[in-house]
Amino acid sequence: MEENKIKLTSSEIGTLWGEYINGTMTDTVNKYMVSIIEDEEIKAVFEEAIMLFAKQKEQIEFFIEKEGFPIPVGFTDSDINKKTSRLFSDIFCLNYLHIMTLHGLLGHTNALSVSVRKDLRDFYDASDNDAKKMYHETIDLLLKKGKFQRDPFIYPEANPQFISDEDFIDGFFGKGRRLSAPEIMSLSFNLKKNIMSKTLSIGFSQVAQSKEVRKFLMETEKTADEQIQSFAKLMHKDNLPVPTSWETEVTTSRDSPFSDKLIMYHMGFLFQVSQVFHGAGLASAMRTDLVASYEKVILKNLMVTKNWFDIMVKNNWLEQPPLAPNRKEISKQQ
């Protein structure tokens, strides 16, 4: 049997489905942003991102259709209104593209890790290379504009050190040892993601049409801010700087460039993906106060996503992924 004629597994179909939904969401936002960006260098990077996804989208549709599955609805031009006044600054748009590119890299890697068929592996390899190129371009441009936020610097010890005291893990009552490099990395990474979530919550809450959606967005803004304050407190305790906020990069526009469906899905996506990063932070934490902070954040995010799920289902906005066959129902039909 030719390798490319082997049926795709449930995992392979699942990753393709997710790539399509999340990709069309980000692509729709990118199309709005490219319509408002004035800086020609930033606009060019967005135009490239849109072109790259168009190529990927075509290939994803080919894989899904060939297996006999329906193409997901995802997000389309019906979820965007380019004729509204500007909601975000050019620099925020560039930061947004950088952060979403990081999510794309993670998604491509996970998809590749469960893909067996060679043509699918080749596709994710190519998609990953495209995302890496975009990652470099967004960083280079942020550096050129003087807007890239580096993580804190630390200074080397003269020799390798070994843990010799149980107080190393006690962040509440022990000697309160300094944060380690892996812990700083996770805190800084999660701070940047929460800053993005808070900023989008502010912008989206100004323009959302539904009162229910606006109320939810005010809650996500509050949640993201509480998590920012929690992580920042840990950094400040060791006199380490935290990333600056982006709230001032949101205009006072009240015109919605996006459908409430897209706004809600986007916030749910960010909070769900953040659980991956918070889980990684928890895994790298070797201080009890850090463990407690991450556990509190993860629990709160579960509550937010439950509320998100209820609103999405109520409004018929949540597309159902492919399901395993219901054998009991099939047997009843005979």
Secondary structure as the mmCIF struct_conf table of DSSP 4:
data_model
#
loop_
_struct_conf.conf_type_id
_struct_conf.id
_struct_conf.beg_label_comp_id
_struct_conf.beg_label_asym_id
_struct_conf.beg_label_seq_id
_struct_conf.end_label_comp_id
_struct_conf.end_label_asym_id
_struct_conf.end_label_seq_id
HELX_RH_3T_P HELX_RH_3T_P1 GLU A 3 LYS A 5
BEND BEND1 ILE A 6 ILE A 6
HELX_LH_PP_P HELX_LH_PP_P1 LYS A 7 THR A 9
HELX_RH_AL_P HELX_RH_AL_P1 SER A 10 ILE A 36
HELX_RH_AL_P HELX_RH_AL_P2 GLU A 40 LYS A 66
TURN_TY1_P TURN_TY1_P1 GLU A 67 GLY A 68
HELX_LH_PP_P HELX_LH_PP_P2 PHE A 69 PRO A 72
HELX_RH_3T_P HELX_RH_3T_P2 ASP A 77 ASP A 79
STRN STRN1 ILE A 80 ILE A 80
TURN_TY1_P TURN_TY1_P2 LYS A 82 LYS A 83
BEND BEND2 THR A 84 THR A 84
HELX_LH_PP_P HELX_LH_PP_P3 SER A 85 ARG A 86
STRN STRN2 PHE A 88 PHE A 88
HELX_RH_AL_P HELX_RH_AL_P3 ASP A 90 SER A 113
TURN_TY1_P TURN_TY1_P3 VAL A 114 VAL A 114
BEND BEND3 ARG A 117 ARG A 117
HELX_RH_AL_P HELX_RH_AL_P4 LYS A 118 LYS A 144
TURN_TY1_P TURN_TY1_P4 LYS A 145 GLY A 146
HELX_LH_PP_P HELX_LH_PP_P4 ARG A 150 PHE A 153
BEND BEND4 ALA A 158 ASN A 159
HELX_RH_3T_P HELX_RH_3T_P3 GLU A 166 ILE A 169
BEND BEND5 GLY A 171 GLY A 174
HELX_LH_PP_P HELX_LH_PP_P5 ARG A 177 SER A 180
HELX_RH_AL_P HELX_RH_AL_P5 ALA A 181 VAL A 207
BEND BEND6 GLN A 209 GLN A 209
HELX_RH_AL_P HELX_RH_AL_P6 LYS A 211 LYS A 237
TURN_TY1_P TURN_TY1_P5 ASP A 238 ASN A 239
HELX_LH_PP_P HELX_LH_PP_P6 PRO A 243 SER A 245
HELX_RH_3T_P HELX_RH_3T_P4 GLU A 247 GLU A 249
STRN STRN3 VAL A 250 VAL A 250
BEND BEND7 PRO A 257 PRO A 257
STRN STRN4 PHE A 258 PHE A 258
HELX_RH_AL_P HELX_RH_AL_P7 ASP A 260 SER A 284
BEND BEND8 ARG A 287 ARG A 287
HELX_RH_AL_P HELX_RH_AL_P8 THR A 288 LYS A 314
TURN_TY1_P TURN_TY1_P6 ASN A 315 ASN A 316
HELX_LH_PP_P HELX_LH_PP_P7 GLU A 319 PRO A 322
HELX_RH_AL_P HELX_RH_AL_P9 ARG A 327 LYS A 332
TURN_TY1_P TURN_TY1_P7 GLN A 333 GLN A 333
#
